Amino acid sequence: MTTAPPHPHRPENEFATQHHVYEPHIVGLPPLGPYIREVWRRRSFAFELSRTKLRAQHFNTVFGQLWLVLNPLFLAGVYFVLVDILRGGSSGPGYFAHLVVCIFAYHLVSDAVRSGTRAVVSGGRLILNSAFPRVLLPFASVISATKKFLPTMLVYIPFHIASGRSIDLQLLWIVPLTGLMIVLASGLAMIVSALQVYFRDLKNIIPYALRLGLYVSPILYFAEEMPQEYRWLLNANPIGQLLAAWSDAIILGISPTTTQLAVSCAWAFGLFLAGFLFFVSREREFAVRL
């Protein structure tokens, strides 16, 4: 790394008082303080990029928003029929509500990961022609996934009432648990978006990995129904205990346990930190490899 004096005709910005020049083939972290401040200063860029992506997906149209809700609802309906048949029609009154609300939550994370996989590769021209913190690209994918998720929670309300679920203060756990899901989704999106630059076939593997993640997560079943010998999957799965806490708070009306919160926070913040450091340490290579 070399440090160059400010250009006499170049206005100073808030990123740094010195201009740091990084060789594209060297892996390493930039000064994190100025980098994070620049990410915050340019946060509107991520929101605008997210808005552009959603407009391209017809999110601002009636049919686009309708399909946004119908897609996970159809999926929940299919799984309900299949699981109910396997159970001999013995699914409890709260099972469908559990299935719907957990699929909505899982779609928040899976949409962020799926879109994040293409965030850097599809932004090739932007990376080559503009100077900005590249981490804003996967962040924009997470913002888009969050915007898609929020309307689905309004759609869930009739299912919650129809299934006789309680409406009490335990539902306030939705706010911090949703925050943890966004943090977790951000970490995963940063990891897969950087890996996709090096391994272009990753985009073909991600859908299968997400489908496997759905099956091993407590979505098609309650966490309490898992056989004891498979309970370790809840801790090994980044979203396992988080979805268990999500269902307990919304469907059963009980507070998440200390174990659920501790494991969920460890996975969410651990993956976010690891994803951020991995992405930022590699981003100067992106322009060369795209």
N, C-alpha and C positions, 0 to 999 in steps of 0.2 A: 504494500500500500504506500502511496506517495501523497504528500499534502501540498496542494498548490495554493498560491495566494489568490485572493479574490480578483476577478476580472475587473478592470477599471470601469467598464461600461455595463457591467452586469449588476442589477440591483440586488441587495442583500435580501435574504428570506429568513424565515424562522427555523429552517432546517439546521443550519450551523453557521457559525461565523467563519469557519474554514471550509474549503471545498475539498472533499476526500475523493480521490480517484482510485478505483478498484480495478485490478486486472480481471478480465472476464473468466479466466481459467482457474483462478485461485478461489478455493472454498474458505469462507471465514465470515465472521459476524461483523457488521458495521457497528459504529457507536450506537448502542441501543437507546440511550437517552434521547438524542436528536431524532433517531428513527421513529421511536414511539410518539414523540411530539408531532412529527410530520404526519404520521398515520392519523392522529387525532385531528390535526389541522385540515387534512384532506378527507375527512370522513364523509363529507357531502358527495365526494366523487363516488364512493361505494354505494351510497343510496341512489344516486342518479343512474349508475350503471345497473343497479338492481331494477330500477323502474323501467329502464330501457329493455332489459331482458324479459320482464313480465309483460310489457307491451307487445313484444315479439311473440309471446306465448298467448296473446289475446286475453290476458288477465283482466283487462279493463272492460271487457265485454260481458254481457249477460251470460252467454253460452260458455265463455271461458271460465267464469266463476262457478257456473252450474256444474261443469265437468270437474272442476277442482274438488267439489264436494261429492259428486256422484261416484267418482273413481274409487276412493277409499270405502264409500258406503257399499258399492257393489262387491268389493273385495271382502268386506266384513260379512255381507250376506252369504257369499259363497262359502266362506270358512265356517259360518254358523251352521249352514245346512250340513256340511261335511262332518263337522265335529258333533253336531247334535245326532246325526245318524250313528256315528261311532259310539255315542253314549246311550243310544237307545231312546232318544227323546227325553233324557233326564237332565238337560241343562237347566240350571236354576233361573229365576226371573231376572237376576242381575247379570247373567252371563253375556247377553248380547250388548248391554251397555258397556261392560268391561271390554268386550271385543272391539267395539266401535271406538271408544276413547283411547285405547292402547294403540290401535292401528293409526289413528290420527297422530298420536305422539310419535310413533315410529316413523311415519311419513315425514315428519319435520326433520329428523336426523337423516333418513335415507335420501330425501330430496336434496339436502345440503351436500351430502357426499356425492351423489350422482352428478349434480350440477358442478360441484367443486372439482371433480375429475377433469372436466373440460375447461376450467376457468383460465388456466395459464395458456394452454395450447391454443384455445380459440381466441385468446387475446394477443396473438402474435404481433399484429400490426401496431396495436396500442403499445406493447412493450418496446418495439423497435423505434417508435416515433415519439414517445412521451416519457418524461422523467417523473416517476411517482413511486411510492412504496408498493411493490408488487403484491404484498400481502393483502392489499385492498381487493384484489380479484377474488380470492376465495371468500373473503368477508362479504362481498356482494352476493355470492351464491347463498350464504347463510341468511342474509337479509331477505332475499327472495323467498327462501324456504319458510322463514318466519312469517312473512306476509301471507303466504299461502295457508299457513297453519292457523292463524288467528281466526279467520271466518269459520273454520270447521268446528271450533269450540262453541260457537253460537248454534251451529246445527246440532251439536250433541245435546243441548239443553232439553229438547223434547224427549229424547231417549232416556235421559236421566230421570225426568219426571215420570214418564210412562212406566219405567221399571220399578218405581217406588223407592228410589234411592233418597237418602236424607239430604236436606239442604241445611248445612250448619257451618260453623267456623272452620271445620276441617278442610273445606273446599278452598280456603285461602292458601293452602299448601300448593295450589296450582301455580301460583306466581313464582316462588323460589324454585320449584321443580322444573318449570318451563325455562327459567334462567339457566339451570344446570344443563338442560338439554341443548340450549343454544351454545353454551360454552363447549360442551362435548362435540356438538356438530361442527363448531369452528375448528377445533383441534383436528378432527378427522378430515375436514375439507382441506386444511392446509397441508396435511400429510399426503393425501391422494393427489392433490393438484401438483405438488412438487414431484412426486413419483411418476406421474403421467408424462412429465417432460423426458424422463430417462427410459421409461418402459411404456411404449405406446400401446401395448396390448392390455394394459391395466384396465382400460375402459370396458373391455370385453369380460373381464373377471368380476368387476364390481357388482353387476346385477345378480350374479350367482352368490356372491358373498353376502349381499344384502338379503337375498331370499333365505339363505341359511341362517342369518342373524335373526330373521323374523321367527323361524321355527324354534330356535333355541332360546328365544326370549319369552318371558311370561306374557304372551299375547293371546295365543290360542287356548290358554289354560291359566288358571290362577297360580301364583308362585307357591302357595301352600299345597298345591296338588302335585308338585314335583316329587318323584321318589327320592328318598333320602340319599341314595348313592349318586344322584345327579344334581344335588343342591349346590355343589361346587361350581356348576355352570353359571349360577347367578352372580358369583363373585368374579369369575373369569370373563364373563361377558361385560363389555364396557357399559352397556345400557341395561343389563339384567336387573340389578338392584334398584336402579332408577325407575324402571317400569313397574317393579313390584311396589315401590313407594307410591308411585303415581296411582296405581289401581287401589291400593289400600286407602289413600286419602279420598279419592273421588267415589269409588264404588262401595267400599266397606265403611267409610266414614271414620277411619282411625288414623292417628298420626303415624308418620314413618318412624321406624325404629332407628336407634342410634347406629346399628350396623348398616342399615340401608343408606342412611345419610352419609356415613363415613366412607363407605365403598363408592358411592355415587360421586362424592366430592373428589375422592382420590383419582378416579378415572377421568372425570371431567376436567379438572384443573391440571392433572398430570399430562393428559393428551394435549391440552391446549398449550401448555408450556413446551412440551416436546415438539409439537407441530410448528409452533411459532419459531423456535430456535432452528429447527431443521429447514423450514421454508426460507427464513431470512438468510441463513448461512449459504444457501444454494442459489438465491434469486439472481445474483450477478452472472450466473452461467446461462440463465434462461435465453437471453438474446442470442447467444452463440448456438444453442441447441435447437431453437425453434426453426 
